[in-house]
Structure formats: structure tokens, C-alpha cells
Amino acid sequence: MNEFVETLLELKWHEPKSSYDVVIIGGGGHGLATAYYLATRYGITDIAVVEANYIGSGNSGRNTTIIRANYGIPESVRFYRHSLELYETLEEETGCWIMHSTKGLLWLAHTETAMRSERARCLLNTACGAETVMVTASEAKALCPQLDLSGGGRYPVVGASHHVGAASARHDRVVWAYAQGAMREGVHVLQNTRVNGLLREGDRITGVQTANGPISAGIVLSAVGGNVTTIANYADVRLPVRTHPLQAFVTNGYAQGLDKIVGDTELLCYVSQTARGQMLIGAEFDRQPSYSKQSTFDFLQTCSSKIGHVLPFLKNLRILRQWTGICDISADFSPIMGPTGADGLLVTTGWGTWGFKAIPAGGALMAELIATGKTPDMLKPFSLDRFASDHPLADQGSTGTR
Amino acid sequence: MLWLTCPNCGRRPIDEFAFGGEIPAVPDRITDPTERDVDYVWMFDNIEGPTTERWFHHAGCRRWQTVRRDTATDTVVAETDTVH
């Protein structure tokens, strides 16, 4: 974060204490949102958010900023719809402009099979309150005139599902809004403080060991992206999580507006337009697990050639920047939130390629869990013990990955 | 990682290969048989560093091979021909 940005924000930095009620590892969206809701909703302000780098420097600064709730299982739809609704009122609540704009998402189908699964998803989503309607190819064209319905001759568009409430927001501003709100309430955010161990007393986790010394805590929450296994290993906790790189890129500004977010399960790409007018394009994560943040030309080539079939205007744009994040992909492609089995250590992880949209709901529900000690109903299906009890939430198709 | 050497076909682009997963190792401290099963089925070591993995040459000769890869840098450390 540079000085220019800092002057725009009211961030109150504090000297670290040696002990807090709650220590949150990871100063990204989920960590800061949890601190924010703990402070504002439950009056718990003796919190430290410990961040290895600067706030929002991990996956919160590397995502494609799409907010949607059209998932494939009721538990997920309810959770993400809650998040979508919290996003809609977030500017009002925090007083920060997060550049939230409701756009609607067109999820294209190229085959009859895809149409069937989209139809099923529409019915389920609408029944769970996330309005999604089927549209014909010509209706999709009317909603998004830049679409090439012939799909460049290779991927003809048969129809699409239109998720009406889908939106996008500015990723940094979401992080800053939560940071500002939390710090105003007295939450300590400790940047450049890498956690390199956990303090233990018997079986209980009693704090974190950082590069700047130990900090003891009543409860430790890991809201780490990518490196969650490292934290879990400190507590001998085993997680069904693998770390994969995820790449994305932006083009130069496009004068015409692309009003809709366009996603495509079969091409595994999605496009939205940023507030600056740039086209923000992402795809599925890299196949092999890796902690390397190396971007590849291979990704640019395959992703841009695929998306160019359905949105041919993209071929005339230039690629400005590309970047890579490392995300934690859980075994069933759904997040894991709640107790870890190690006393005193909670986790919110498995955010894979779908963490940004879940920041408000993830934060609010984790705050409720920490403050009340009871798992909220909406969070129950996402607990870690679902794997041992054979209730995984398999929902890979809805995550835009295959 | 952009290239991998297949024992049959030689050096080929990584796009031709499918990742077949790490060779899993359940920690010794998990002694309960049920917990060991859960760990074997669901949990990942997710090591940042050298791991031993299976790779499948799906768009080539369709041969499986064992690869030692460093996940911190995404580079191949050693390609072996061992059948596990």
C-alpha cells in the first residue's frame, strides 16, 4: 500500500500488544471482515489481525472481483446469497465507496447437456432466492450485444442462464473498507508480521509465534489464503486442501461498456469490465498444485483464444497486466469454516477461486461463531468434519473449474 | 513448469500430461483405523517443497510415470520410472 492510498484512508496503526482476545492470521478480506463484524456487531475489539505483508496483498488483491450466488447446492446458494446481500449494503454500512455495481451474469451454454444443467441450476437458485432465469441465445444477445452467437464457428451459443443479482466491486476498496471500519473500533492490524509458529499449552493453541515475537490469544483464527497448510501443520491439523496457482489478466480500456459479466463453464473463462473500462479475464486454476506465483504465457494464449470465440471484440484489445495468486482448493470445492479439532484454533479456508464474493458472509458468520461459541446454521454444512462424516459439498461445476 | 520428460516420448509440453496426484502418506501419529481411512481418502500433505507425484501422458503414449517436483518453484527435481 503506498502513501497516496494511506492518506485517503483513515487507518489507525497501533503498537502490538503481547496478548489479545482474538488473533486473526491473514489481513485479507476474510480476516479483516471477521475483525470488523466482531467489533461492530459483538463489541469484541481486543483483536489483532496479523498480516505477513501488507493488507490485501494476497488473494484479496489478485482475484477477479465477481460477486454471484448461482451455485449448485442449496447450502452454497444460501450462503453466497447472504454474502451478495451484505455486499449490496456494504457501502452504506461502512461509509466507504467500494465501487459496487450490480451487472447480472450470463453463464453461456454451448450444448444441450449444458442447457440441462443450467436449467436445473436456475430452478434451484431461484428457489433458494438467488434469482436466475434461462434466456435463449437471442435474448442473451440482446442483454450483451458483443456476444458472437456462432462462437467463432466452434462454440455456438445455445442459450444461457442469467443470474440477475451478480455484481462486481473494487477488491482493494473492500479490504480497505473493512480495515478502516475495524481499526476505527480499535482493532490492531499488524502488517509485516509473519506468523512462523503457534503457541501451545498441552493440546490447546494459546497464541501465535511471529517474526516480531510471540502474541498470546484466547482464540486464533487462520484466515490465510494459499499457505493454510503451513499454519495447520503447526497445530498438527490435517486439511483436505491443496494449493494451486490461479491466473488472471486485464486488457487496456474498452470504450464501449460490457454491461454483463460473461462466464462460460465449457470454455472455463469469465470476463467482466472493471470501473476503469479494462476487461478483466480469468480462468480455471492451474492443474498441478504449486506455491509458485509464476505467470505463464501458456495461460494467456489458451485463455484469450477461448474467450475470443464468444466475445470477438476482445481480439482487438491488448493485454496490460497478468498476475497469479495461490489459492487453497478443498477436496470438494467448497469452503471449510469452523473448528479444526485443535482447541483454540479456528479456520476459514478452501476459498479456492471463489473467496472474494464470500468475504462479507464469511466474515460475519465466523464473527458470530467466535463471539457466541455456537456455529451458525448457515455455517454448519461447511465444517471440517463433513469429510469424516461423509457429507462433502461437491459443487465443482459451479466454481467455474473442471 | 512447461515441459516434462516422458520415458517413452522424451521431452514434451506439459499440456500433454495430466497431474495424477501425490503419492499419499498418512502420518504415523494417526493410529485409529477409521481416522487413517479418512486421512487417506480426503487429506492432502500439500507440501511446499519437493513432492513425489504421478503424472500421466494422456495426450501421448498414455504412460504413467513418477515425478519428483518442487512445488515451491514448480520445477521438476527428478523424473523416475518407478512403478508404485
Interface residues (C-beta under 8 A of the other chain):
Chain A: N227 T229 T230 D236 R238 L239 P240 V241 R242 T243 P245 R287 Q288 P289 S290 Y291 S292 Q294 T296 D298 A331 F387 A388
Chain B: M1 L2 I14 D15 A18 F19 E22 P27 R29 I30 E35 V38 D39 V41 W42 M43 F44 D45 N46 I47 E48 E53 R69 T71 A72 T73 D74
